[in-house]
Amino acid sequence: MEFAQKLSDTPKSDAERAAILANPGFGDHFTDHTAVVDWNWSEDGGRWSNARIEPYGPISLDPAASVLHYGQEIFEGLKAYRHADGTVWTFRAEANAERFNKSAARLALPELPTEVFIDSLRQLVQTDRAWVPSGDGEALYLRPFMIATEAFLGVRPSREVSYRVIASPAGNYFGGELKPVSIWLSTRYARAGRGGTGEAKCGGNYAASLAAQMEAEANGCKQVLFLDPFNDNAVEELGGMNVFFVFDDGRIVTPELNGNILRGVTRSSVIQLAKDRGLTVEERRITLDEWRRTAENGRLREVFACGTAAVITPIGELKTTEESITTPSLQADSVTMSIREELLGIQTGTAEDTHGWLTRLA
Ligand SMILES: *Cc1c(COP(=O)(O)O)cnc(C)c1O
C-alpha cells in the first residue's frame, strides 16, 4: 500500500525539537507527522484505503462517532531505537501487529494487514527520523491505534474506522534513576474478568484501571496490581505491565496467559532470554498467598514488572491497606538487572540479536 505524503507547513524548528529531545519525558511531546489509513465496511468485508502521512494535529470527528460513546478502540505501543551508526530499528513489530489484530477481533474492529502496520511505522519514522532520540535509555515511542469513526448511536460495530500512528520521544518511564517501585494491591477493583477484554489492548481496560491507579498514588505507589479474586487471588498483572518472580533456586515464575492478562511482547522476550540462559521458566498460577509465604521464608528473591514503556522495573514492595510484602534488595548479579541489560542491549544494537527480533525502519 502506497502512503501519500503531505508534509507539515509548520514543523517544529531544530531548536524547539532539540529542547524537547534534551528532556523528552514520557508521552508529553509528539513528532511533526502522523500516519493514517481509513477503513470502510462493504458487503464483501470492507477495505483499507487512503494511506497517508499527514501533519500531526487535531482530528475532526462527528460528535456521534461511536468511539466517543462505546469505546470501540484498540492500540499498540512499541519503540524505535537509534543505533550507534544512526540507523533506526524497532523490536518485534510483527508480534505487535499480530496482537493488534487479536485486539481488533475482540473489539469487532477490522484486521489490518501486518505489512501495512509495519509500513505505517516505517513511513512515519522515516519522515520524522530527526525525532528519534539517541540518549541512553531513550527511544521514539510509537503508538498505533484504531478508532470507530462512524456517526451512529445504535450499538453495532462501526462501518467506518480510522487507523493512525503517532510518535513521541521517550525517556525513562518512571523518571530519574531506576530504583525499585512500590506497587499497590487493588482489592476493590478489577481491570478484567473472564471472557472480558483483559487480553485485548484497548482503552477500556485502562479506563477501568484509573480509579485503582488513583488509589495507588494516594498510597504512595507508582502502579497498581490486579488479582483474580475468583481464582484464589491469583496474581494477574499491573495496569500496564506484566509481572515476574525470581526464586532462590533460579526458577522464574510469571502468571500464565489465561485470557485476562495482556500478552506482553516484553513478557515473551524475557521468557525467551531466561530460557536461553538455561533458567527454568514457569508460566502458571501464582497466588497472593504464595507471594507472601515465599517472601516470608526467604525463597522469593526478586519481583519485577515489564512492558515496552518501562522495559523492566524492579518491584520493591507490594502494599495493601493491611500489609506490606517486601522484596529483598537487589543483589549485584540479579536476574532482573541482567535480563534488563541484555534486552536493552539487543534493542539498542549493542548486543547480538540472535532471535532476529529487530526490523530496520530508517
Ligand atoms: C501493553 C501492555 C503490557 C505490556 O506489553 P508489552 O508488549 O510488553 O509492551 C502489559 N499489560 C497491559 C495491560 C498492557 O496494556
The ligand as an ORCA input file, in Angstrom:
! r2SCAN-3c Opt
* xyz 0 1
  C       0.846     -3.140     26.724
  C       0.571     -3.832     27.993
  C       1.521     -4.651     28.636
  C       2.941     -4.807     28.153
  O       3.041     -5.313     26.874
  P       4.380     -5.103     26.028
  O       4.070     -5.719     24.723
  O       5.450     -5.806     26.755
  O       4.613     -3.647     25.952
  C       1.140     -5.315     29.785
  N      -0.089     -5.159     30.307
  C      -1.022     -4.380     29.729
  C      -2.348     -4.271     30.350
  C      -0.723     -3.690     28.550
  O      -1.646     -2.905     28.006
*
